[in-house]
């Protein structure tokens, strides 16, 4: 088994991301989708990228 194959498997495992103090990419996508709803999806048809303004509300 090559190192690239092993790394690819580790990248798919959320526990490996958490062990290193990070959030897995699929979890980040889920958080963004929950926050932005229909304005953001992980869909290739939707090219709109989230920005900081999507997450902060003026006081």
Backbone as XML, in Angstrom:
<?xml version="1.0"?>
<chain id="A" units="angstrom">
  <residue number="1" name="UNK">
    <atom name="N" x="0.850" y="-1.175" z="0.000"/>
    <atom name="CA" x="0.000" y="0.000" z="0.000"/>
    <atom name="C" x="0.896" y="1.239" z="0.000"/>
  </residue>
  <residue number="2" name="UNK">
    <atom name="N" x="0.656" y="2.163" z="-0.907"/>
    <atom name="CA" x="1.494" y="3.353" z="-1.022"/>
    <atom name="C" x="1.117" y="4.389" z="0.040"/>
  </residue>
  <residue number="3" name="UNK">
    <atom name="N" x="2.054" y="5.288" z="0.294"/>
    <atom name="CA" x="1.803" y="6.358" z="1.257"/>
    <atom name="C" x="0.658" y="7.256" z="0.819"/>
  </residue>
  <residue number="4" name="UNK">
    <atom name="N" x="0.540" y="7.493" z="-0.495"/>
    <atom name="CA" x="-0.556" y="8.327" z="-0.998"/>
    <atom name="C" x="-1.906" y="7.690" z="-0.701"/>
  </residue>
  <residue number="5" name="UNK">
    <atom name="N" x="-1.984" y="6.384" z="-0.858"/>
    <atom name="CA" x="-3.237" y="5.674" z="-0.588"/>
    <atom name="C" x="-3.585" y="5.771" z="0.901"/>
  </residue>
  <residue number="6" name="UNK">
    <atom name="N" x="-2.592" y="5.597" z="1.747"/>
    <atom name="CA" x="-2.811" y="5.687" z="3.200"/>
    <atom name="C" x="-3.251" y="7.098" z="3.572"/>
  </residue>
  <residue number="7" name="UNK">
    <atom name="N" x="-2.591" y="8.129" z="3.027"/>
    <atom name="CA" x="-2.975" y="9.512" z="3.319"/>
    <atom name="C" x="-4.387" y="9.818" z="2.838"/>
  </residue>
  <residue number="8" name="UNK">
    <atom name="N" x="-4.747" y="9.306" z="1.674"/>
    <atom name="CA" x="-6.097" y="9.529" z="1.151"/>
    <atom name="C" x="-7.137" y="8.934" z="2.094"/>
  </residue>
  <residue number="9" name="UNK">
    <atom name="N" x="-6.865" y="7.753" z="2.636"/>
    <atom name="CA" x="-7.794" y="7.129" z="3.591"/>
    <atom name="C" x="-7.874" y="7.937" z="4.883"/>
  </residue>
  <residue number="10" name="UNK">
    <atom name="N" x="-6.739" y="8.404" z="5.369"/>
    <atom name="CA" x="-6.727" y="9.192" z="6.606"/>
    <atom name="C" x="-7.491" y="10.501" z="6.433"/>
  </residue>
  <residue number="11" name="UNK">
    <atom name="N" x="-7.388" y="11.116" z="5.264"/>
    <atom name="CA" x="-8.087" y="12.389" z="5.022"/>
    <atom name="C" x="-9.599" y="12.217" z="5.030"/>
  </residue>
  <residue number="12" name="UNK">
    <atom name="N" x="-10.080" y="11.024" z="4.730"/>
    <atom name="CA" x="-11.520" y="10.756" z="4.725"/>
    <atom name="C" x="-12.069" y="10.477" z="6.119"/>
  </residue>
  <residue number="13" name="UNK">
    <atom name="N" x="-11.190" y="10.264" z="7.088"/>
    <atom name="CA" x="-11.602" y="9.898" z="8.437"/>
    <atom name="C" x="-11.643" y="11.141" z="9.334"/>
  </residue>
  <residue number="14" name="UNK">
    <atom name="N" x="-12.837" y="11.586" z="9.763"/>
    <atom name="CA" x="-12.938" y="12.773" z="10.611"/>
    <atom name="C" x="-12.140" y="12.664" z="11.911"/>
  </residue>
  <residue number="15" name="UNK">
    <atom name="N" x="-11.996" y="11.462" z="12.447"/>
    <atom name="CA" x="-11.250" y="11.281" z="13.696"/>
    <atom name="C" x="-9.796" y="11.707" z="13.533"/>
  </residue>
  <residue number="16" name="UNK">
    <atom name="N" x="-9.212" y="11.450" z="12.383"/>
    <atom name="CA" x="-7.826" y="11.854" z="12.139"/>
    <atom name="C" x="-7.684" y="13.377" z="12.109"/>
  </residue>
  <residue number="17" name="UNK">
    <atom name="N" x="-8.668" y="14.063" z="11.574"/>
    <atom name="CA" x="-8.651" y="15.531" z="11.585"/>
    <atom name="C" x="-8.766" y="16.031" z="13.025"/>
  </residue>
  <residue number="18" name="UNK">
    <atom name="N" x="-9.665" y="15.436" z="13.800"/>
    <atom name="CA" x="-9.887" y="15.869" z="15.182"/>
    <atom name="C" x="-8.652" y="15.635" z="16.033"/>
  </residue>
  <residue number="19" name="UNK">
    <atom name="N" x="-7.953" y="14.536" z="15.794"/>
    <atom name="CA" x="-6.730" y="14.238" z="16.549"/>
    <atom name="C" x="-5.693" y="15.334" z="16.383"/>
  </residue>
  <residue number="20" name="UNK">
    <atom name="N" x="-5.750" y="16.038" z="15.276"/>
    <atom name="CA" x="-4.788" y="17.096" z="14.986"/>
    <atom name="C" x="-5.348" y="18.481" z="15.263"/>
  </residue>
  <residue number="21" name="UNK">
    <atom name="N" x="-6.486" y="18.521" z="15.932"/>
    <atom name="CA" x="-7.082" y="19.795" z="16.323"/>
    <atom name="C" x="-7.789" y="20.535" z="15.205"/>
  </residue>
  <residue number="22" name="UNK">
    <atom name="N" x="-8.187" y="19.810" z="14.164"/>
    <atom name="CA" x="-8.847" y="20.447" z="13.025"/>
    <atom name="C" x="-10.239" y="19.855" z="12.821"/>
  </residue>
  <residue number="23" name="UNK">
    <atom name="N" x="-11.013" y="20.538" z="12.011"/>
    <atom name="CA" x="-12.342" y="20.064" z="11.637"/>
    <atom name="C" x="-12.265" y="19.468" z="10.240"/>
  </residue>
  <residue number="24" name="UNK">
    <atom name="N" x="-12.899" y="18.336" z="10.057"/>
    <atom name="CA" x="-12.888" y="17.656" z="8.758"/>
    <atom name="C" x="-13.614" y="18.503" z="7.711"/>
  </residue>
  <residue number="25" name="UNK">
    <atom name="N" x="-13.146" y="18.473" z="6.460"/>
    <atom name="CA" x="-13.775" y="19.274" z="5.406"/>
    <atom name="C" x="-15.273" y="19.029" z="5.243"/>
  </residue>
  <residue number="26" name="UNK">
    <atom name="N" x="-15.720" y="17.787" z="5.358"/>
    <atom name="CA" x="-17.159" y="17.528" z="5.208"/>
    <atom name="C" x="-17.952" y="18.131" z="6.364"/>
  </residue>
  <residue number="27" name="UNK">
    <atom name="N" x="-17.359" y="18.212" z="7.548"/>
    <atom name="CA" x="-18.033" y="18.855" z="8.681"/>
    <atom name="C" x="-18.124" y="20.363" z="8.468"/>
  </residue>
  <residue number="28" name="UNK">
    <atom name="N" x="-17.088" y="20.955" z="7.889"/>
    <atom name="CA" x="-17.109" y="22.387" z="7.587"/>
    <atom name="C" x="-18.182" y="22.676" z="6.548"/>
  </residue>
  <residue number="29" name="UNK">
    <atom name="N" x="-18.272" y="21.844" z="5.514"/>
    <atom name="CA" x="-19.329" y="22.006" z="4.508"/>
    <atom name="C" x="-20.707" y="21.941" z="5.143"/>
  </residue>
  <residue number="30" name="UNK">
    <atom name="N" x="-20.890" y="21.032" z="6.089"/>
    <atom name="CA" x="-22.177" y="20.897" z="6.762"/>
    <atom name="C" x="-22.489" y="22.143" z="7.587"/>
  </residue>
  <residue number="31" name="UNK">
    <atom name="N" x="-21.514" y="22.683" z="8.305"/>
    <atom name="CA" x="-21.727" y="23.902" z="9.093"/>
    <atom name="C" x="-22.094" y="25.087" z="8.203"/>
  </residue>
  <residue number="32" name="UNK">
    <atom name="N" x="-21.391" y="25.228" z="7.087"/>
    <atom name="CA" x="-21.668" y="26.331" z="6.167"/>
    <atom name="C" x="-23.058" y="26.177" z="5.567"/>
  </residue>
  <residue number="33" name="UNK">
    <atom name="N" x="-23.422" y="24.969" z="5.179"/>
    <atom name="CA" x="-24.748" y="24.739" z="4.610"/>
    <atom name="C" x="-25.837" y="25.033" z="5.629"/>
  </residue>
  <residue number="34" name="UNK">
    <atom name="N" x="-25.637" y="24.635" z="6.884"/>
    <atom name="CA" x="-26.630" y="24.931" z="7.924"/>
    <atom name="C" x="-26.765" y="26.434" z="8.131"/>
  </residue>
  <residue number="35" name="UNK">
    <atom name="N" x="-25.653" y="27.152" z="8.087"/>
    <atom name="CA" x="-25.668" y="28.589" z="8.346"/>
    <atom name="C" x="-26.264" y="29.367" z="7.180"/>
  </residue>
  <residue number="36" name="UNK">
    <atom name="N" x="-25.902" y="28.975" z="5.961"/>
    <atom name="CA" x="-26.315" y="29.747" z="4.796"/>
    <atom name="C" x="-27.533" y="29.185" z="4.091"/>
  </residue>
  <residue number="37" name="UNK">
    <atom name="N" x="-27.903" y="27.961" z="4.427"/>
    <atom name="CA" x="-29.092" y="27.359" z="3.824"/>
    <atom name="C" x="-28.977" y="27.228" z="2.324"/>
  </residue>
  <residue number="38" name="UNK">
    <atom name="N" x="-29.983" y="27.718" z="1.622"/>
    <atom name="CA" x="-30.062" y="27.535" z="0.175"/>
    <atom name="C" x="-29.018" y="28.341" z="-0.598"/>
  </residue>
  <residue number="39" name="UNK">
    <atom name="N" x="-28.380" y="29.338" z="0.051"/>
    <atom name="CA" x="-27.407" y="30.175" z="-0.662"/>
    <atom name="C" x="-26.098" y="29.455" z="-0.930"/>
  </residue>
  <residue number="40" name="UNK">
    <atom name="N" x="-25.852" y="28.358" z="-0.239"/>
    <atom name="CA" x="-24.605" y="27.617" z="-0.445"/>
    <atom name="C" x="-24.891" y="26.132" z="-0.425"/>
  </residue>
  <residue number="41" name="UNK">
    <atom name="N" x="-24.422" y="25.441" z="-1.420"/>
    <atom name="CA" x="-24.460" y="23.982" z="-1.409"/>
    <atom name="C" x="-23.137" y="23.497" z="-1.959"/>
  </residue>
  <residue number="42" name="UNK">
    <atom name="N" x="-22.803" y="22.274" z="-1.688"/>
    <atom name="CA" x="-21.573" y="21.685" z="-2.197"/>
    <atom name="C" x="-21.851" y="21.094" z="-3.579"/>
  </residue>
  <residue number="43" name="UNK">
    <atom name="N" x="-22.533" y="21.857" z="-4.395"/>
    <atom name="CA" x="-23.011" y="21.435" z="-5.699"/>
    <atom name="C" x="-22.221" y="22.170" z="-6.777"/>
  </residue>
  <residue number="44" name="UNK">
    <atom name="N" x="-21.779" y="21.468" z="-7.785"/>
    <atom name="CA" x="-20.993" y="22.094" z="-8.848"/>
    <atom name="C" x="-21.811" y="23.095" z="-9.661"/>
  </residue>
  <residue number="45" name="UNK">
    <atom name="N" x="-23.137" y="23.016" z="-9.606"/>
    <atom name="CA" x="-23.968" y="23.970" z="-10.337"/>
    <atom name="C" x="-23.993" y="25.329" z="-9.655"/>
  </residue>
  <residue number="46" name="UNK">
    <atom name="N" x="-23.768" y="25.367" z="-8.363"/>
    <atom name="CA" x="-23.783" y="26.614" z="-7.610"/>
    <atom name="C" x="-22.341" y="27.054" z="-7.398"/>
  </residue>
  <residue number="47" name="UNK">
    <atom name="N" x="-21.954" y="28.152" z="-8.011"/>
    <atom name="CA" x="-20.565" y="28.604" z="-7.918"/>
    <atom name="C" x="-20.379" y="29.699" z="-6.884"/>
  </residue>
  <residue number="48" name="UNK">
    <atom name="N" x="-21.427" y="30.118" z="-6.208"/>
    <atom name="CA" x="-21.307" y="31.169" z="-5.193"/>
    <atom name="C" x="-20.495" y="30.656" z="-4.007"/>
  </residue>
  <residue number="49" name="UNK">
    <atom name="N" x="-19.498" y="31.429" z="-3.620"/>
    <atom name="CA" x="-18.656" y="31.062" z="-2.491"/>
    <atom name="C" x="-19.095" y="31.853" z="-1.266"/>
  </residue>
  <residue number="50" name="UNK">
    <atom name="N" x="-19.079" y="31.252" z="-0.093"/>
    <atom name="CA" x="-19.402" y="31.997" z="1.114"/>
    <atom name="C" x="-18.319" y="33.028" z="1.403"/>
  </residue>
  <residue number="51" name="UNK">
    <atom name="N" x="-18.696" y="34.092" z="2.075"/>
    <atom name="CA" x="-17.738" y="35.127" z="2.455"/>
    <atom name="C" x="-17.928" y="35.432" z="3.934"/>
  </residue>
  <residue number="52" name="UNK">
    <atom name="N" x="-17.033" y="36.228" z="4.509"/>
    <atom name="CA" x="-17.147" y="36.603" z="5.910"/>
    <atom name="C" x="-18.466" y="37.304" z="6.191"/>
  </residue>
  <residue number="53" name="UNK">
    <atom name="N" x="-18.966" y="38.059" z="5.259"/>
    <atom name="CA" x="-20.211" y="38.786" z="5.450"/>
    <atom name="C" x="-21.398" y="37.859" z="5.678"/>
  </residue>
  <residue number="54" name="UNK">
    <atom name="N" x="-21.305" y="36.623" z="5.207"/>
    <atom name="CA" x="-22.383" y="35.660" z="5.400"/>
    <atom name="C" x="-22.497" y="35.213" z="6.854"/>
  </residue>
  <residue number="55" name="UNK">
    <atom name="N" x="-21.446" y="35.387" z="7.631"/>
    <atom name="CA" x="-21.407" y="34.865" z="8.986"/>
    <atom name="C" x="-21.521" y="35.930" z="10.062"/>
  </residue>
  <residue number="56" name="UNK">
    <atom name="N" x="-21.334" y="37.184" z="9.714"/>
    <atom name="CA" x="-21.364" y="38.249" z="10.717"/>
    <atom name="C" x="-22.499" y="39.206" z="10.462"/>
  </residue>
  <residue number="57" name="UNK">
    <atom name="N" x="-23.148" y="39.616" z="11.532"/>
    <atom name="CA" x="-24.259" y="40.553" z="11.451"/>
    <atom name="C" x="-23.834" y="41.846" z="12.143"/>
  </residue>
  <residue number="58" name="UNK">
    <atom name="N" x="-24.094" y="42.981" z="11.529"/>
    <atom name="CA" x="-23.735" y="44.271" z="12.136"/>
    <atom name="C" x="-24.500" y="44.456" z="13.433"/>
  </residue>
  <residue number="59" name="UNK">
    <atom name="N" x="-23.816" y="44.941" z="14.434"/>
    <atom name="CA" x="-24.435" y="45.139" z="15.758"/>
    <atom name="C" x="-25.260" y="46.391" z="15.789"/>
  </residue>
</chain>
